[in-house]
Amino acid sequence: MSQQPQHYHVVALPMCHDNYGWLIHNSESAWILDPGDADVVIAALKRLNLKLKKIIITHRHWDHVDGIEALHRFSQAPVYGPKDTHPHITHFINEGDNLDLDGITLDVWHTPGHTQEHLSYYQAQQQWLFCGDTLFSAGCGRILKTGNLEQLYRSLERIRQLPPTTTIYCSHEYTLNNLAFAAIVEPSNHAITQKIEVVKKLRASNAPSLPTQLDSELTINPFLRLQQTEIKKHCQAHSGQNKSDPFIIFCILREWKNSF
């Protein structure tokens, strides 16, 4: 008899600092991305009666890696991530690699900017993107130490080219703050106003605003809408520069958001 195909699910696991780890699982096995808190992951594994097969990391920051050591000790699962990120990574990976999840594959993307080593993971059949701190709903990551603006711009442009139906699994619940900024730089965009009301209701009931979809982000996220006349106008007014090049607009937006 032929084996029935497995169904896969993705569960948001609230960690610390408004951070989510993402648990991919089928009926028997699980794979965790960015476990900031081992206890949260272990509780979910026990509740769902799952065996952890892989621990997967996007980048080095503590809220993405603090659970690695205890989880590895609990499960003996191998740890996959960028080189020089964490002492307990057992398998270094980078652009062009892929990870087998018992029948589906995550393609490894190098998406630097937030940090130099930052990785994202794309599942083509399901159209899932796990992008860590590169892209947020209505926003994007800050530049921290090892990354730079040009890297982040190119990483976001790569994501923008994905199918609009792609589900975006990002790492932080920053959506309302990001939308407040988006409403300043593009005040006539009614999609932003509507999204604010939707997210307020979700957060009032302690529900996450994530994941999001790329088609939604293309209507509300200023960092993916650099060609919009209103955004360019407000960036020019804010910076005093009469520039319209998308990369320059991106740099103005990111610096502006830093002090928002």
KOLDOMAR-466935 format. One record per residue (C-alpha): residue number from 1; x, y, z; residue in three letters. Coordinates in pm, whole numbers, plus 50000, padded with zeros to 5 digits. Example, Ala and Ser with C-alpha at 12.3 -4.5 7.8 and 13.67 -1.06 7.14 Angstrom:
REM residues 2
[1,[51230,49550,50780],ala]
[2,[51367,49894,50714],ser]
//
This chain:
REM residues 260
[1,[50000,50000,50000],met]
[2,[50124,50352,49920],ser]
[3,[50187,50576,50216],gln]
[4,[49942,50863,50261],gln]
[5,[50103,51208,50228],pro]
[6,[50163,51386,50554],gln]
[7,[49981,51709,50637],his]
[8,[50198,51984,50781],tyr]
[9,[50100,52263,51016],his]
[10,[50276,52571,51153],val]
[11,[50214,52685,51511],val]
[12,[50316,53020,51661],ala]
[13,[50490,52974,51996],leu]
[14,[50506,53302,52194],pro]
[15,[50850,53348,52343],met]
[16,[50992,53655,52516],cys]
[17,[51020,54014,52395],his]
[18,[50712,53989,52165],asp]
[19,[50896,53712,51983],asn]
[20,[50753,53403,51812],tyr]
[21,[50918,53072,51745],gly]
[22,[50755,52874,51465],trp]
[23,[50686,52503,51515],leu]
[24,[50637,52308,51191],ile]
[25,[50487,51966,51249],his]
[26,[50307,51668,51100],asn]
[27,[50131,51400,51302],ser]
[28,[50454,51263,51453],glu]
[29,[50748,51499,51410],ser]
[30,[50832,51864,51463],ala]
[31,[51091,52122,51359],trp]
[32,[51137,52447,51552],ile]
[33,[51261,52776,51409],leu]
[34,[51423,53028,51646],asp]
[35,[51356,52881,51992],pro]
[36,[51409,53174,52227],gly]
[37,[51266,52974,52520],asp]
[38,[51315,52598,52549],ala]
[39,[51037,52553,52807],asp]
[40,[50775,52689,52566],val]
[41,[50886,52450,52291],val]
[42,[50908,52148,52522],ile]
[43,[50557,52216,52653],ala]
[44,[50422,52230,52297],ala]
[45,[50600,51908,52200],leu]
[46,[50453,51727,52498],lys]
[47,[50105,51870,52442],arg]
[48,[50104,51763,52077],leu]
[49,[50295,51435,52141],asn]
[50,[50565,51518,51886],leu]
[51,[50931,51423,51845],lys]
[52,[51160,51718,51770],leu]
[53,[51370,51640,51461],lys]
[54,[51558,51965,51391],lys]
[55,[51630,52302,51554],ile]
[56,[51669,52578,51293],ile]
[57,[51810,52927,51350],ile]
[58,[51785,53246,51142],thr]
[59,[52045,53459,51322],his]
[60,[52246,53513,51637],arg]
[61,[52034,53734,51863],his]
[62,[51952,53603,52210],trp]
[63,[51573,53605,52166],asp]
[64,[51615,53359,51878],his]
[65,[51876,53126,52026],val]
[66,[51847,53118,52406],asp]
[67,[51653,52791,52403],gly]
[68,[51899,52597,52186],ile]
[69,[52116,52438,52455],glu]
[70,[51828,52309,52669],ala]
[71,[51629,52192,52367],leu]
[72,[51926,52006,52223],his]
[73,[51983,51841,52560],arg]
[74,[51613,51747,52583],phe]
[75,[51574,51610,52231],ser]
[76,[51923,51543,52091],gln]
[77,[51792,51713,51775],ala]
[78,[52061,51855,51547],pro]
[79,[52088,52234,51525],val]
[80,[52106,52408,51187],tyr]
[81,[52207,52770,51139],gly]
[82,[52462,53017,51006],pro]
[83,[52828,52980,51096],lys]
[84,[52959,53160,51407],asp]
[85,[52606,53213,51541],thr]
[86,[52589,52984,51845],his]
[87,[52828,52726,51997],pro]
[88,[52564,52452,51991],his]
[89,[52497,52464,51615],ile]
[90,[52587,52121,51480],thr]
[91,[52533,52189,51107],his]
[92,[52637,52514,50938],phe]
[93,[52414,52609,50643],ile]
[94,[52395,52891,50391],asn]
[95,[52244,53005,50061],glu]
[96,[52162,52715,49830],gly]
[97,[52136,52449,50099],asp]
[98,[51807,52282,50182],asn]
[99,[51662,52106,50484],leu]
[100,[51449,51794,50457],asp]
[101,[51143,51787,50683],leu]
[102,[51036,51426,50621],asp]
[103,[50891,51492,50279],gly]
[104,[50895,51867,50236],ile]
[105,[51202,52084,50194],thr]
[106,[51306,52422,50325],leu]
[107,[51529,52614,50084],asp]
[108,[51794,52817,50266],val]
[109,[51820,53184,50166],trp]
[110,[52091,53422,50279],his]
[111,[51897,53740,50366],thr]
[112,[52152,53974,50526],pro]
[113,[52084,54325,50650],gly]
[114,[51950,54294,51003],his]
[115,[52271,54097,51061],thr]
[116,[52533,53981,50814],gln]
[117,[52464,53610,50866],glu]
[118,[52082,53621,50866],his]
[119,[51910,53327,50695],leu]
[120,[51550,53278,50584],ser]
[121,[51376,52955,50487],tyr]
[122,[51136,52909,50195],tyr]
[123,[50900,52616,50140],gln]
[124,[50798,52639,49775],ala]
[125,[50506,52395,49763],gln]
[126,[50332,52537,50070],gln]
[127,[50451,52891,49986],gln]
[128,[50584,52954,50336],trp]
[129,[50866,53198,50414],leu]
[130,[51027,53199,50759],phe]
[131,[51214,53529,50750],cys]
[132,[51319,53596,51111],gly]
[133,[51387,53967,51158],asp]
[134,[51425,54059,50789],thr]
[135,[51063,54145,50709],leu]
[136,[50792,54222,50964],phe]
[137,[50425,54289,50906],ser]
[138,[50413,54653,50790],ala]
[139,[50784,54692,50864],gly]
[140,[51132,54545,50846],cys]
[141,[51425,54475,51076],gly]
[142,[51672,54730,51207],arg]
[143,[52033,54732,51096],ile]
[144,[52232,54591,51388],leu]
[145,[52613,54593,51388],lys]
[146,[52710,54341,51121],thr]
[147,[52446,54418,50855],gly]
[148,[52393,54719,50633],asn]
[149,[52116,54905,50448],leu]
[150,[52207,54782,50100],glu]
[151,[52196,54420,50217],gln]
[152,[51855,54463,50379],leu]
[153,[51717,54645,50074],tyr]
[154,[51825,54360,49845],arg]
[155,[51688,54096,50084],ser]
[156,[51348,54268,50092],leu]
[157,[51344,54305,49715],glu]
[158,[51404,53932,49686],arg]
[159,[51112,53859,49917],ile]
[160,[50892,54105,49726],arg]
[161,[50930,53891,49413],gln]
[162,[50772,53582,49575],leu]
[163,[50416,53478,49483],pro]
[164,[50167,53717,49648],pro]
[165,[50001,53420,49819],thr]
[166,[50320,53346,50017],thr]
[167,[50261,53323,50392],thr]
[168,[50518,53528,50584],ile]
[169,[50625,53385,50920],tyr]
[170,[50826,53665,51081],cys]
[171,[50952,53674,51436],ser]
[172,[50812,53975,51622],his]
[173,[50473,54117,51717],glu]
[174,[50557,54472,51610],tyr]
[175,[50261,54510,51376],thr]
[176,[50067,54791,51546],leu]
[177,[50374,55008,51591],asn]
[178,[50476,54944,51232],asn]
[179,[50128,55032,51106],leu]
[180,[50133,55359,51302],ala]
[181,[50450,55455,51115],phe]
[182,[50308,55336,50782],ala]
[183,[50005,55562,50836],ala]
[184,[50236,55863,50872],ile]
[185,[50433,55799,50554],val]
[186,[50126,55702,50347],glu]
[187,[49823,55862,50517],pro]
[188,[49583,55821,50226],ser]
[189,[49629,55443,50216],asn]
[190,[49297,55308,50346],his]
[191,[49434,54952,50357],ala]
[192,[49660,55063,50643],ile]
[193,[49368,55213,50837],thr]
[194,[49165,54897,50792],gln]
[195,[49456,54677,50896],lys]
[196,[49506,54878,51214],ile]
[197,[49148,54801,51321],glu]
[198,[49187,54432,51242],val]
[199,[49512,54403,51438],val]
[200,[49374,54600,51736],lys]
[201,[49092,54345,51768],lys]
[202,[49333,54052,51742],leu]
[203,[49566,54193,52005],arg]
[204,[49278,54283,52238],ala]
[205,[49189,53913,52243],ser]
[206,[49558,53818,52289],asn]
[207,[49570,53665,51940],ala]
[208,[49879,53714,51721],pro]
[209,[49869,53936,51414],ser]
[210,[50107,53687,51250],leu]
[211,[50161,53517,51016],pro]
[212,[50085,53764,50742],thr]
[213,[50060,53724,50364],gln]
[214,[50277,53889,50106],leu]
[215,[49978,54026,49913],asp]
[216,[49868,54209,50228],ser]
[217,[50220,54340,50289],glu]
[218,[50236,54473,49934],leu]
[219,[49939,54696,50020],thr]
[220,[50044,54816,50368],ile]
[221,[50420,54784,50415],asn]
[222,[50607,55103,50316],pro]
[223,[50935,54913,50283],phe]
[224,[50778,54713,49998],leu]
[225,[50605,55020,49845],arg]
[226,[50902,55246,49772],leu]
[227,[50769,55355,49432],gln]
[228,[50449,55504,49575],gln]
[229,[50427,55878,49510],thr]
[230,[50297,55964,49857],glu]
[231,[50572,55771,50032],ile]
[232,[50839,55939,49819],lys]
[233,[50687,56281,49889],lys]
[234,[50687,56234,50267],his]
[235,[51041,56091,50264],cys]
[236,[51161,56388,50062],gln]
[237,[50994,56629,50305],ala]
[238,[51132,56447,50609],his]
[239,[51489,56429,50478],ser]
[240,[51511,56751,50281],gly]
[241,[51639,56548,49986],gln]
[242,[51470,56568,49648],asn]
[243,[51550,56205,49570],lys]
[244,[51324,55937,49423],ser]
[245,[51562,55642,49378],asp]
[246,[51402,55343,49556],pro]
[247,[51716,55259,49753],phe]
[248,[51753,55616,49879],ile]
[249,[51384,55621,49976],ile]
[250,[51440,55293,50160],phe]
[251,[51737,55439,50350],cys]
[252,[51535,55747,50449],ile]
[253,[51244,55528,50565],leu]
[254,[51466,55298,50771],arg]
[255,[51647,55585,50941],glu]
[256,[51316,55762,51004],trp]
[257,[51164,55449,51156],lys]
[258,[51466,55415,51389],asn]
[259,[51357,55727,51578],ser]
[260,[50981,55672,51550],phe]
//
